[in-house]
Amino acid sequence: MKFALPLLSISMFLFDLSLFYPNTFSKEPPVFAGDTFLLGFSHYQWFFVPIVFLGLIRMAIHAQKHGPIQFNEEWVLRIRRGMTITIIFGVLYCIVEIANTFLLKPESESRYIITFIGRFILSFLISFFGFEAFATTFVLYNWLTILAGLLGTGTVLILQDMGDGGYSHCYIVWTMGIYMGLLELWIIWKTEDGLVNMGEYLPPIDPRLERRNYNGRFV
């Protein structure tokens, strides 16, 4: 029996989540046991919210110009290319973030600037490509998803043991983003039907809901 699990892109969800992870060094005492320092939320991170949601405006403009989205080979290629650009940058961003935890001190201004620039670029990529993927497609995950999860879990444990305890929660998002991103690149380019129409896996809409008049009554 073939293992196939249609889900939204996990890696792009993790990249989106990483945008809003604490980024600034705080002098406050750590909250969790084992943490050596506390990272705080920067008010500059609020700029990522409108940037990401620009994707909704872009989709609305596309629908106005070209009509309803047609799920065909051309659209799949468009989504695949956009996901590839976003995932490649997201994976590199996560690798740099992990490297910075070993090369730079938590209070380093360089670490903060590198992180902010990486997240700023990533937010635009998610806005430009991510909403189209989230709104129209599922990634058809196969049995390699289990292997990626196991490898990611093992890597997280190693990083948490070798790295600074203050980054313990960040290691989870960054590491799983790398493994799931690489897996998704392989799925969408090397497997048949790696990207599928989301509508085929969602419950059908009650046809009566499409026949309401302006008073909200069925016609």
C-alpha positions, -999 to +999 in steps of 0.1 A: +000+000+000+014+034-011+018+059+017+005+093+007-004+121+030-017+154+015-009+184+037-001+221+034+037+228+030+052+220+064+085+238+056+068+270+046+047+269+077+079+266+098+096+294+079+066+316+085+067+306+122+104+315+125+096+351+115+079+356+148+103+338+171+120+360+197+151+376+183+165+402+207+188+394+237+170+402+269+186+409+303+156+393+320+162+359+337+154+328+317+119+313+321+125+277+314+149+254+332+181+248+313+179+281+294+210+302+298+195+334+286+162+349+274+154+361+239+127+388+236+103+398+209+114+429+188+088+454+179+104+455+144+090+420+139+055+435+135+066+447+101+066+411+089+028+408+094+017+433+067+045+421+044+033+385+046-004+395+041+005+414+010+002+379-006-035+381-002-037+414-021-015+399-048-038+369-052-069+392-053-053+412-081-044+380-100-080+368-097-093+402-109-071+402-140-072+365-149-104+352-133-106+322-110-075+301-106-074+271-130-055+242-115-035+230-145+000+221-155+009+258-159-003+266-124+015+237-109+047+248-125+042+283-112+037+270-076+066+246-079+090+273-090+078+297-063+081+271-036+116+262-048+128+297-045+112+301-010+124+268+003+160+271-009+163+305+008+145+293+039+169+263+042+199+286+039+184+310+064+179+282+089+215+270+084+229+305+090+207+309+121+221+276+135+257+286+126+252+320+143+243+303+176+279+288+177+298+317+160+282+348+176+272+356+211+234+360+219+239+397+227+258+403+195+245+431+173+258+413+142+237+383+151+206+405+154+212+423+121+219+390+102+187+375+116+166+405+108+178+408+072+172+371+067+137+372+081+129+404+061+138+387+028+120+355+038+088+374+047+087+388+011+093+354-004+065+339+017+042+368+008+050+365-030+049+327-033+036+312-001-001+323-002-006+309-036+008+275-025-012+275+008-045+285-009-045+261-038-022+231-032-013+202-009+021+185-009+016+148-012+040+135+014+054+100+012+071+075+035+103+096+035+084+121+057+089+097+086+126+094+079+130+132+077+112+135+110+135+110+127+166+126+113+153+161+123+146+149+158+180+134+162+197+166+149+176+187+173+188+166+202+224+169+192+221+207+187+204+211+221+232+192+237+261+210+220+246+244+215+235+272+239+204+263+260+188+296+252+183+285+216+167+251+225+133+260+212+147+278+181+167+247+171+134+228+167+120+252+141+152+257+122+162+221+120+128+208+110+126+236+085+158+223+069+148+187+067+112+193+056+123+218+031+148+194+015+121+167+015+096+189-002+120+199-029+125+163-037+088+155-036+076+184-058+103+178-085+110+141-084+077+124-076+046+121-097+018+144-084+039+158-057+017+189-057-021+182-058-052+202-061-064+211-026-100+211-037-098+173-044-091+166-007-115+190+009-152+182+018-176+192-010-195+225-006-232+222-002-246+232-036-274+251-019-249+276-005-241+286-041-277+294-048-284+322-023-300+354-033-291+388-020-314+383+011-295+351+020-324+328+011-321+298-011-334+303-047 
